[in-house]
Amino acid sequence: MAYWLFKTEPNTWSWEDQVKKGKKGEEWDGVRNYQARNFMRAMEVGDLGFFYHSVNEKRIVGIVEVIATVHPDSKDGTGTWECVDIAAVEPVPNPVTLDDIKAEPKLADMVLVNNSRLSVQPVAANEWKLVRKMGGLQG
C-alpha cells in the first residue's frame, strides 16, 4: 500500500463535499500538472491519502481511499489528463496544519514541506504514521 496527499482549495472542493459523495467517491479531476498526474498513474485501489485544505487553512482534515485507478479526466477534452477516484474514509479529529508539519523535525523531508504547491504528492510510510498520530488517529 502506498500513501498520498491530495490538495484542494476548500471553497472549490471541501472535505464536506468529499464526505457527501459517500462510498461511491468522486473523480480527483482538474489536475493539470504532469508530475501530479504521474503520481496518480502509480496509485492502486486501496491506497490511502491525506485530504489537505490549501489556501487559507493549510491543514490535513481527512483520510481518503483510492477507489478507482487512473482513467481519463472527464473534464478534459484533450485526452491529456487523467485522474483517480477517491472516497472519504474518516476525518482527522485534530487537523494537522502545515506549520505543525514544518515544526516536526522528523517531517523535514516530506514533499509537502519542500514542494507545497504540488496538488498530488506521495507520503512516506513513516510520515503517514506520524501525521496520523499528530492528528489524533491510531496507526
C-alpha positions, 0 to 999 in steps of 0.5 A: 500500500502506498500513501498520498496527499491530495490538495484542494482549495476548500471553497472549490472542493471541501472535505464536506463535499468529499464526505457527501459523495459517500462510498461511491467517491468522486473523480480527483479531476482538474489536475493539470500538472504532469508530475501530479498526474504521474503520481496518480498513474502509480496509485492502486485501489486501496491506497490511502491519502491525506485530504489537505485544505490549501489556501487559507487553512493549510491543514490535513482534515481527512483520510481518503481511499483510492477507489478507482485507478487512473482513467481519463479526466472527464473534464478534459477534452484533450485526452491529456489528463487523467485522474483517480477516484477517491472516497472519504474514509474518516476525518482527522479529529485534530487537523494537522496544519502545515506549520505543525508539519514544518515544526516536526523535525522528523517531517523535514523531508516530506514533499509537502514541506519542500514542494507545497504547491504540488496538488498530488504528492506521495507520503512516506510510510513513516510520515503517514504514521506520524501525521496520523498520530499528530492528528489524533488517529491510531496507526 
